[in-house]
């Protein structure tokens, strides 16, 4: 039972990596868009105000943000493709169709029951518990909904795509049968989410009074929930009431009453007040985005295995820059939420703790989700801030706390965080050392066979794994070729070792061959050779 659970969790972790692998590139492109269009930067570099540059920057930012804003769609397509045993392209398409059916079913049920929320002039659907995905208004389950449904689609597809009918019913075989099953799944998922999720949302909203009336502890709870609930979309119900309703404070401006932390702070920036009011604390959710993620990224790089460190740096650094300069943290968050849930819980606690410390030390300064803009805005309003230099000290301290705590826990529990996607053990290291084959010792390739880097051919791997009929699945992670065999006793390591690898790890029917960063090329060569047999 334990092996099945661990196997399922490992399979899920591997599948989660696939939709996330593009986010590093997306993150750095978003930063470019932000830098090209940021008012503060364009004031310092006037040539950036040239219309074509502004058009390019805004278009680039909006185009890539479409991916970040629709991560649920990315997951509901990517997860079925990663989880599918065969016909992965069909699984991806069925996943997308299932999501469209779910969104439309949710919208239809909301409409029929009279629960479809109306958009507000300033907030749109924020705070209503509903959102628009692909233009369809539905119950807001955030990225969480896409992940759950994506896993369900992968599970159903694997158990139905091989179904075959005869005669006139033959057209409904295979992926068509999977689709028909998932029509029912989509409607049921919409019914369940529309019925149960509002109760969860109501419970989160009810915490508003507790947060408002418990001082520093309330701010801890505010910061904790804002981070912890991000995957579910429920975090909107935490910060929106404080930033845009009287829960965040009330300011009397002559005959006008301003309610909510955001409009109050904006008004106070243009008023002759001695100091920003305490409402500003509810605007400090960007504090951790600008400082904490530096420590998180540093911990991932520091704890990465040596052979993965360069790739980890190239993956993590753009995401940290994206968090600091654009306030977009989802790409880095989803790299460890499911791989190390305890880390994400502690991450949320640290975020809440430092929001509370701002109150404890009476630090008053405006920190949104853009480091450069925040620094310059505070300098421009320095007479309304209090102990602003202490903010930088707390920021540096937070980054250090994240680095130390994350590094310790990652090593302590051997978490599969970026750069450590495979749990390396002493046995693995020993195998790697013994099995490494120098290029000069590698045998010549068989006639007509394509030689792999370092020597040997894909056919050597296939024969070493017991032949085509003994191979159930072939996949890869960042450094390992992962194969499931029907009969592990047919494994012949000598044949596999004709190719240059750093070790063979056997776990019952699962075999992992350590090839390093060129493993994707090895997998493609093996799949192409299998298709020829």
PyMOL commands that set and color helices and strands:
alter all, ss='L'
color gray80, all
select helices_A, chain A and resi 2-20+23-37+39-44+46-49+51-69+71-83+88-112+142-160+167-172+175-205+208-213+215-228+230-232+236-244+246-248+261-269+278-283+286-303+306-326+330-333+341-360+371-380+382-384+388-413+426-435+439-441+458-464+468-470+488-490+493-496+516-532
alter helices_A, ss='H'
color red, helices_A
select strands_A, chain A and resi 130-133+136-139+250-253+256-259+471-476+480-485+504-507+510-514
alter strands_A, ss='S'
color yellow, strands_A
deselect
rebuild
show_as cartoon
